[in-house]
């Protein structure tokens, strides 16, 4: 198996067509077909099912695509990592969907005086954030753990050679648009929210309760799952929906269009950063961690 074969499979899966994938890759369709058949034979699996009106991934193929994507991403990372002669100014951050992390990241970029650097901010599902740290693709991760899941998550991280460092405990808050019917409430309860759509971040196949970014005990007849922060913001602004988070939302980023209201609950979020055990911590990583601590400390003091 080669990285090139992985790239071929990913491109075919993306376009759902050998012909279109061949055009995008600038290779002959026959070469593409031979390469995939060779890979299927080597792995003793069938990746694509070929039917009259196209192709689709088999169950084995769908599983292979997930692994192939990781292989290609790691390959791209290695190439980019060593493409420059200046390897010192690099920071890759992986995080759940938080405005305040984007705010911290932006400040760090503005404060960096290096003439050459490579920064990345990757907002991802909880499982993927952890995976990025486990594989050392990213230097530091930011997650919030529900206090009820803390011991389970701590063991899960330890098994993967990852340590969680707590920086703040935050009470849950409800986010709604500023002209939402409930926007003037001083404290929110589920009884007040039960008739409104509830938005959560989708976690894909890893939808265990301790991977969810919202409180696990929220059950609504109107559920909306969204994968990215921009889409969630648009949905909040355009509907009477709500979501639940840490309450840390810089007004600079939402321009005051979203309000945060304390949610009546016995649960809390434990916000912190995760690092790979044994991995060297760079000056830039330390700078990011200090900004994270200062931001959350200011939130706590306020």
Protein Blocks (a to p, Z undefined) as FASTA:
>chain_A
ZZklmmmmmmmmmnopaklmmmmnopafklmmmmmmmmmmmnopafbdcdfklccddfkl
mmmmmmmmmmmmmmmmmmmmmmpmblklgcdddddddfklmmmmmmmmmmpmbfbdcddd
ddddfklmmmmmmnomambdcddddfklmmmmmmmmmmnopacddfbdcdddddddfkbf
klmpfbdcfklmmmpccddddehjmlcfklpmbdfkbccfbdcddfbfklmmmmmmmmcc
dcddehpacfklnnomaccdddddfbdcdddddddehiacdfklmmmmmmmmmmmmmmmm
ZZ
